[in-house]
Every structure is written in C-alpha cells, then in structure tokens.
Amino acid sequence: MQAAYSTRHNAVEAVLCDMDNTLFDFVRAKREACRCVVDHLGAGDADALFRQFLRGVHGFEDHANIRDYLVDLGIYEERTFEICCRTYDDVKLDRVEAYPGVEETLRRIQNAGIPLAVVTDAESLQAYRRLKKTGLIDYFETVVTPDVSGRRKPEPDSLLYALRELDAVPARAMMVGDSLIRDIAPGRRLGMVTAFAAYGDWREGSPTGIEADITLAGFAELTAHLGIPDR
C-alpha cells in the first residue's frame, strides 16, 4: 500500500467524494443493464449498446442513446423504447452495490468529525437513488450535482459549492475520485489534497500530466491518509 500522504501541516478537515466508480462499481451495473436490454430485445450486442453511451452525442445516462441503438438496429417502436428504458433503469439501480469497505470507511471518517460531501456529474434524482440504494446517503452532509452547481466537472463549480456547504477551505480539504481529468485535475487546481480511486478507473489509457497526491487501491485506505487510527 502507498505510504500515507502527510497532512501534518494542513490537516484535512473535509472530504469530497465522487460517486460513480468511487463509492460503487457503476460501470458494472450499467453493463449489466445493457445486457438485460439486449436479452429483452433478443437482438443486438450488450457491448455495442454500452458503447452508445460513450459516444458523447447524448449524456452518459441519456435514454436517447437507447433510442439511437434501436434505430440503428431497425427495430425502433415507441412501446419497445419505453420497455427498454424501464428495464435499463431498473436493472442499473438494482445492481449498484458499494465497494467492499466503503460504508465502514465512511462511518470511521464521519465518527472522526470530518464532514463528507458527494460531488457527482449524475443528476440529483439519479444520485439520490443510488446513494439510498447503497445505504450511503446518511454519511454525506451534502450532495452536489450539475443541476445544483450549474456546471459539470472538470469545471470547479461543484467542488466549490461543496466546500462552501461544508464551510471548508480547499487547502484543508481532500477530493477523492476515479477520474484524473474530472476529479483530480480540478481538485489540484483548487489546491486540495487529491486521492485517485485507481480501483474504479475503467477507462483505457491514462492522461499524462495529471498526478494525484494519493493513489488508492481500495477506498478503505483513506483512513490511513486522513490520520484516523486503526480500530
């Protein structure tokens, strides 16, 4: 395990966490939802449907990606589209589960008196549903989404909004996330301590020139870096 990052000069007094693929394996849940949609259709390919969401044509969670997929297959009908969207949403939420050690780690951070916030690019409705499903919602004092802050990461708006809500200054706060571009880079620009959730980084290739202060092989490693003593 990586040596604990020293915070003795600027003790961390607040922790901001990304949500998807930081607190739980969202991509696995999303892939399973795509598989169930394809199974319902009896046509197509689950990986191909998943790739529709990565095109950047629509949002990462926009149902228009499913519509485009049905059109490409030549089987679009309004009723089929509605069933596919409902199947996708239901399965995706059902399959979301916290990574091992996440809840216990959040509890220990909370008990240490360090306030926590979620900073995510998911919309509020989706964010609250996932956090409630995983049983993590009560550990966070605030949940900041683009419909709250006005802009998506890597713009700093959501991070700054969360810091204000926690009454924290960047130099004494930590940003934890699985994306070097969307989580670590804005955290560094604000002067925060940054912790890269490498265990949740599902993307191919790593951007150059972006380095986190801490690299986590598991969420539970956070407590050591925060100076929280072992149980």
Secondary structure, 3 states (H helix, E strand, C coil): CCCCCCCCCCCCCEEEECCECCCECHHHHHHHHHHHHHHHHCCCCHHHHHHHCCCCCCCCCCCHHHHHHHHHHCCCCHHHHHHHHHHHHHHHHHHCCECCCHHHHHHHHHHCCCCEEEECCCCHHHHHHHHHHCCCHHHCCEEECHHHHCCCCCCCHHHHHHHHHHCCCHHHEEEEECCHHHHHHHHHHHCCEEEEEHHHCCCCCCCCCCCCCEEECCHHHHHHHCCCCCC
